[in-house]
Amino acid sequence: MALLLKAIAGLAALVLLVVTLFGQILTLGGVLLAAIKIAVVVIFLAVLTLVIFFILRDRFRHKRETELG
């Protein structure tokens, strides 16, 4: 009887440990997904800024070339 109770308690502890670890993995996954989303937004903004910079630089360069003649 005592052996059966120890086995049931061990299995219950193992199940609770797995559930706790699974919850932590989901939380870590959420944090990682948030970090990936933030990184994507930052990269998008950097590319957008570079595109705008190159467009404006090209316009100013063409303006100078037409003024110099």
N, CA, C and O atoms as CSV, one atom per row, in Angstrom:
chain,resi,resn,atom,element,x,y,z
A,1,MET,N,N,0.825,-1.201,0.000
A,1,MET,CA,C,0.000,0.000,0.000
A,1,MET,C,C,0.870,1.266,0.000
A,1,MET,O,O,0.604,2.215,-0.738
A,2,ALA,N,N,1.907,1.261,0.839
A,2,ALA,CA,C,2.786,2.426,0.924
A,2,ALA,C,C,3.535,2.618,-0.391
A,2,ALA,O,O,3.759,3.740,-0.846
A,3,LEU,N,N,3.914,1.486,-0.988
A,3,LEU,CA,C,4.616,1.567,-2.270
A,3,LEU,C,C,3.720,2.157,-3.348
A,3,LEU,O,O,4.183,2.930,-4.187
A,4,LEU,N,N,2.423,1.794,-3.332
A,4,LEU,CA,C,1.465,2.324,-4.297
A,4,LEU,C,C,1.270,3.825,-4.104
A,4,LEU,O,O,1.193,4.577,-5.076
A,5,LEU,N,N,1.190,4.258,-2.840
A,5,LEU,CA,C,1.037,5.688,-2.561
A,5,LEU,C,C,2.275,6.476,-3.010
A,5,LEU,O,O,2.153,7.574,-3.553
A,6,LYS,N,N,3.472,5.904,-2.778
A,6,LYS,CA,C,4.692,6.564,-3.216
A,6,LYS,C,C,4.735,6.663,-4.746
A,6,LYS,O,O,5.159,7.680,-5.294
A,7,ALA,N,N,4.299,5.614,-5.420
A,7,ALA,CA,C,4.288,5.616,-6.885
A,7,ALA,C,C,3.309,6.662,-7.414
A,7,ALA,O,O,3.622,7.391,-8.355
A,8,ILE,N,N,2.127,6.733,-6.810
A,8,ILE,CA,C,1.129,7.726,-7.234
A,8,ILE,C,C,1.634,9.132,-6.954
A,8,ILE,O,O,1.460,10.026,-7.781
A,9,ALA,N,N,2.261,9.341,-5.789
A,9,ALA,CA,C,2.798,10.656,-5.448
A,9,ALA,C,C,3.929,11.034,-6.411
A,9,ALA,O,O,4.026,12.187,-6.831
A,10,GLY,N,N,4.767,10.083,-6.755
A,10,GLY,CA,C,5.852,10.344,-7.702
A,10,GLY,C,C,5.321,10.713,-9.078
A,10,GLY,O,O,5.821,11.639,-9.716
A,11,LEU,N,N,4.298,9.981,-9.535
A,11,LEU,CA,C,3.689,10.302,-10.820
A,11,LEU,C,C,3.011,11.661,-10.801
A,11,LEU,O,O,3.099,12.414,-11.771
A,12,ALA,N,N,2.331,11.984,-9.698
A,12,ALA,CA,C,1.672,13.284,-9.576
A,12,ALA,C,C,2.711,14.409,-9.597
A,12,ALA,O,O,2.503,15.439,-10.239
A,13,ALA,N,N,3.830,14.205,-8.891
A,13,ALA,CA,C,4.893,15.211,-8.883
A,13,ALA,C,C,5.482,15.372,-10.278
A,13,ALA,O,O,5.771,16.489,-10.709
A,14,LEU,N,N,5.659,14.272,-10.976
A,14,LEU,CA,C,6.195,14.328,-12.331
A,14,LEU,C,C,5.250,15.067,-13.274
A,14,LEU,O,O,5.691,15.871,-14.095
A,15,VAL,N,N,3.955,14.796,-13.157
A,15,VAL,CA,C,2.968,15.475,-13.995
A,15,VAL,C,C,2.950,16.964,-13.690
A,15,VAL,O,O,2.918,17.781,-14.611
A,16,LEU,N,N,2.969,17.330,-12.418
A,16,LEU,CA,C,2.982,18.748,-12.051
A,16,LEU,C,C,4.261,19.439,-12.529
A,16,LEU,O,O,4.229,20.596,-12.946
A,17,LEU,N,N,5.382,18.725,-12.466
A,17,LEU,CA,C,6.638,19.285,-12.951
A,17,LEU,C,C,6.574,19.533,-14.456
A,17,LEU,O,O,7.017,20.580,-14.929
A,18,VAL,N,N,6.028,18.583,-15.208
A,18,VAL,CA,C,5.898,18.736,-16.654
A,18,VAL,C,C,4.964,19.892,-16.983
A,18,VAL,O,O,5.252,20.673,-17.890
A,19,VAL,N,N,3.860,20.019,-16.271
A,19,VAL,CA,C,2.920,21.116,-16.513
A,19,VAL,C,C,3.588,22.460,-16.229
A,19,VAL,O,O,3.420,23.409,-16.996
A,20,THR,N,N,4.337,22.547,-15.142
A,20,THR,CA,C,5.034,23.787,-14.798
A,20,THR,C,C,6.076,24.134,-15.856
A,20,THR,O,O,6.162,25.282,-16.293
A,21,LEU,N,N,6.852,23.161,-16.261
A,21,LEU,CA,C,7.869,23.408,-17.288
A,21,LEU,C,C,7.228,23.800,-18.617
A,21,LEU,O,O,7.743,24.668,-19.322
A,22,PHE,N,N,6.121,23.172,-18.958
A,22,PHE,CA,C,5.422,23.516,-20.189
A,22,PHE,C,C,4.933,24.960,-20.145
A,22,PHE,O,O,5.028,25.681,-21.139
A,23,GLY,N,N,4.412,25.381,-18.999
A,23,GLY,CA,C,3.985,26.772,-18.843
A,23,GLY,C,C,5.140,27.742,-19.001
A,23,GLY,O,O,4.985,28.798,-19.616
A,24,GLN,N,N,6.302,27.394,-18.449
A,24,GLN,CA,C,7.471,28.256,-18.583
A,24,GLN,C,C,7.965,28.304,-20.023
A,24,GLN,O,O,8.406,29.352,-20.497
A,25,ILE,N,N,7.893,27.179,-20.716
A,25,ILE,CA,C,8.297,27.152,-22.125
A,25,ILE,C,C,7.369,28.036,-22.947
A,25,ILE,O,O,7.824,28.751,-23.839
A,26,LEU,N,N,6.070,27.992,-22.653
A,26,LEU,CA,C,5.137,28.859,-23.377
A,26,LEU,C,C,5.429,30.326,-23.108
A,26,LEU,O,O,5.359,31.155,-24.016
A,27,THR,N,N,5.757,30.645,-21.868
A,27,THR,CA,C,6.098,32.029,-21.524
A,27,THR,C,C,7.366,32.454,-22.250
A,27,THR,O,O,7.436,33.556,-22.794
A,28,LEU,N,N,8.369,31.580,-22.257
A,28,LEU,CA,C,9.609,31.885,-22.966
A,28,LEU,C,C,9.336,32.031,-24.455
A,28,LEU,O,O,9.899,32.908,-25.109
A,29,GLY,N,N,8.476,31.175,-24.990
A,29,GLY,CA,C,8.105,31.276,-26.398
A,29,GLY,C,C,7.431,32.601,-26.699
A,29,GLY,O,O,7.674,33.201,-27.747
A,30,GLY,N,N,6.587,33.062,-25.787
A,30,GLY,CA,C,5.934,34.357,-25.970
A,30,GLY,C,C,6.938,35.490,-25.963
A,30,GLY,O,O,6.838,36.426,-26.756
A,31,VAL,N,N,7.902,35.403,-25.069
A,31,VAL,CA,C,8.940,36.432,-25.000
A,31,VAL,C,C,9.770,36.412,-26.280
A,31,VAL,O,O,10.089,37.463,-26.836
A,32,LEU,N,N,10.117,35.217,-26.743
A,32,LEU,CA,C,10.913,35.119,-27.971
A,32,LEU,C,C,10.129,35.624,-29.174
A,32,LEU,O,O,10.687,36.297,-30.041
A,33,LEU,N,N,8.838,35.305,-29.233
A,33,LEU,CA,C,8.022,35.812,-30.342
A,33,LEU,C,C,7.935,37.330,-30.303
A,33,LEU,O,O,7.991,37.981,-31.346
A,34,ALA,N,N,7.799,37.892,-29.123
A,34,ALA,CA,C,7.757,39.349,-28.996
A,34,ALA,C,C,9.089,39.958,-29.446
A,34,ALA,O,O,9.107,40.983,-30.128
A,35,ALA,N,N,10.196,39.329,-29.066
A,35,ALA,CA,C,11.513,39.830,-29.477
A,35,ALA,C,C,11.671,39.754,-30.993
A,35,ALA,O,O,12.227,40.664,-31.608
A,36,ILE,N,N,11.188,38.680,-31.590
A,36,ILE,CA,C,11.273,38.542,-33.049
A,36,ILE,C,C,10.417,39.604,-33.728
A,36,ILE,O,O,10.841,40.198,-34.719
A,37,LYS,N,N,9.227,39.847,-33.210
A,37,LYS,CA,C,8.355,40.868,-33.794
A,37,LYS,C,C,8.996,42.250,-33.694
A,37,LYS,O,O,8.948,43.030,-34.646
A,38,ILE,N,N,9.590,42.550,-32.552
A,38,ILE,CA,C,10.256,43.841,-32.382
A,38,ILE,C,C,11.430,43.959,-33.346
A,38,ILE,O,O,11.645,45.018,-33.936
A,39,ALA,N,N,12.189,42.881,-33.508
A,39,ALA,CA,C,13.322,42.902,-34.434
A,39,ALA,C,C,12.851,43.132,-35.868
A,39,ALA,O,O,13.489,43.873,-36.615
A,40,VAL,N,N,11.750,42.508,-36.256
A,40,VAL,CA,C,11.219,42.698,-37.606
A,40,VAL,C,C,10.812,44.150,-37.823
A,40,VAL,O,O,11.086,44.721,-38.879
A,41,VAL,N,N,10.165,44.746,-36.839
A,41,VAL,CA,C,9.745,46.142,-36.954
A,41,VAL,C,C,10.966,47.059,-37.056
A,41,VAL,O,O,10.981,47.985,-37.868
A,42,VAL,N,N,11.978,46.808,-36.242
A,42,VAL,CA,C,13.182,47.639,-36.267
A,42,VAL,C,C,13.884,47.522,-37.619
A,42,VAL,O,O,14.317,48.528,-38.181
A,43,ILE,N,N,13.999,46.307,-38.141
A,43,ILE,CA,C,14.632,46.112,-39.448
A,43,ILE,C,C,13.820,46.802,-40.538
A,43,ILE,O,O,14.389,47.431,-41.430
A,44,PHE,N,N,12.500,46.690,-40.475
A,44,PHE,CA,C,11.653,47.353,-41.464
A,44,PHE,C,C,11.852,48.858,-41.423
A,44,PHE,O,O,11.988,49.495,-42.468
A,45,LEU,N,N,11.870,49.433,-40.229
A,45,LEU,CA,C,12.066,50.881,-40.112
A,45,LEU,C,C,13.450,51.299,-40.614
A,45,LEU,O,O,13.593,52.354,-41.232
A,46,ALA,N,N,14.466,50.474,-40.351
A,46,ALA,CA,C,15.802,50.793,-40.833
A,46,ALA,C,C,15.853,50.779,-42.360
A,46,ALA,O,O,16.443,51.670,-42.972
A,47,VAL,N,N,15.239,49.777,-42.970
A,47,VAL,CA,C,15.222,49.710,-44.432
A,47,VAL,C,C,14.433,50.870,-45.007
A,47,VAL,O,O,14.859,51.476,-45.991
A,48,LEU,N,N,13.298,51.191,-44.418
A,48,LEU,CA,C,12.482,52.311,-44.882
A,48,LEU,C,C,13.255,53.625,-44.780
A,48,LEU,O,O,13.197,54.454,-45.688
A,49,THR,N,N,13.975,53.811,-43.679
A,49,THR,CA,C,14.779,55.020,-43.503
A,49,THR,C,C,15.881,55.103,-44.556
A,49,THR,O,O,16.129,56.169,-45.119
A,50,LEU,N,N,16.535,53.986,-44.817
A,50,LEU,CA,C,17.586,53.989,-45.838
A,50,LEU,C,C,17.027,54.287,-47.226
A,50,LEU,O,O,17.655,55.015,-47.995
A,51,VAL,N,N,15.879,53.747,-47.557
A,51,VAL,CA,C,15.266,54.008,-48.863
A,51,VAL,C,C,14.945,55.488,-49.000
A,51,VAL,O,O,15.234,56.093,-50.032
A,52,ILE,N,N,14.349,56.077,-47.968
A,52,ILE,CA,C,14.015,57.505,-48.007
A,52,ILE,C,C,15.295,58.336,-48.118
A,52,ILE,O,O,15.340,59.313,-48.866
A,53,PHE,N,N,16.330,57.951,-47.376
A,53,PHE,CA,C,17.602,58.665,-47.428
A,53,PHE,C,C,18.189,58.641,-48.839
A,53,PHE,O,O,18.624,59.675,-49.346
A,54,PHE,N,N,18.204,57.468,-49.474
A,54,PHE,CA,C,18.776,57.367,-50.812
A,54,PHE,C,C,17.944,58.112,-51.851
A,54,PHE,O,O,18.496,58.678,-52.794
A,55,ILE,N,N,16.633,58.118,-51.690
A,55,ILE,CA,C,15.783,58.869,-52.620
A,55,ILE,C,C,16.070,60.357,-52.504
A,55,ILE,O,O,16.240,61.040,-53.513
A,56,LEU,N,N,16.124,60.863,-51.271
A,56,LEU,CA,C,16.391,62.288,-51.074
A,56,LEU,C,C,17.791,62.661,-51.547
A,56,LEU,O,O,17.974,63.717,-52.151
A,57,ARG,N,N,18.774,61.816,-51.284
A,57,ARG,CA,C,20.141,62.089,-51.738
A,57,ARG,C,C,20.210,62.139,-53.257
A,57,ARG,O,O,20.903,62.989,-53.817
A,58,ASP,N,N,19.504,61.243,-53.927
A,58,ASP,CA,C,19.491,61.223,-55.387
A,58,ASP,C,C,18.816,62.480,-55.937
A,58,ASP,O,O,19.276,63.044,-56.929
A,59,ARG,N,N,17.738,62.920,-55.306
A,59,ARG,CA,C,17.056,64.148,-55.762
A,59,ARG,C,C,17.960,65.358,-55.614
A,59,ARG,O,O,18.042,66.185,-56.523
A,60,PHE,N,N,18.648,65.476,-54.466
A,60,PHE,CA,C,19.546,66.610,-54.267
A,60,PHE,C,C,20.716,66.554,-55.247
A,60,PHE,O,O,21.171,67.589,-55.733
A,61,ARG,N,N,21.193,65.367,-55.531
A,61,ARG,CA,C,22.298,65.225,-56.481
A,61,ARG,C,C,21.873,65.653,-57.879
A,61,ARG,O,O,22.618,66.335,-58.584
A,62,HIS,N,N,20.652,65.240,-58.280
A,62,HIS,CA,C,20.162,65.651,-59.604
A,62,HIS,C,C,19.920,67.156,-59.658
A,62,HIS,O,O,20.156,67.793,-60.684
A,63,LYS,N,N,19.448,67.720,-58.546
A,63,LYS,CA,C,19.221,69.161,-58.511
A,63,LYS,C,C,20.534,69.917,-58.684
A,63,LYS,O,O,20.588,70.911,-59.408
A,64,ARG,N,N,21.593,69.448,-58.020
A,64,ARG,CA,C,22.907,70.097,-58.151
A,64,ARG,C,C,23.456,69.949,-59.563
A,64,ARG,O,O,24.054,70.883,-60.098
A,65,GLU,N,N,23.261,68.800,-60.160
A,65,GLU,CA,C,23.779,68.587,-61.519
A,65,GLU,C,C,23.071,69.492,-62.525
A,65,GLU,O,O,23.698,69.989,-63.460
A,66,THR,N,N,21.770,69.707,-62.337
A,66,THR,CA,C,21.050,70.577,-63.279
A,66,THR,C,C,21.425,72.042,-63.054
A,66,THR,O,O,21.440,72.820,-64.008
A,67,GLU,N,N,21.731,72.438,-61.801
A,67,GLU,CA,C,22.132,73.814,-61.531
A,67,GLU,C,C,23.515,74.093,-62.084
A,67,GLU,O,O,23.776,75.181,-62.597
A,68,LEU,N,N,24.406,73.108,-61.981
A,68,LEU,CA,C,25.762,73.313,-62.494
A,68,LEU,C,C,25.819,73.252,-64.005
A,68,LEU,O,O,26.696,73.842,-64.636
A,69,GLY,N,N,24.890,72.546,-64.562
A,69,GLY,CA,C,24.692,72.578,-65.967
A,69,GLY,C,C,25.447,71.763,-66.876
A,69,GLY,O,O,25.236,71.829,-68.086
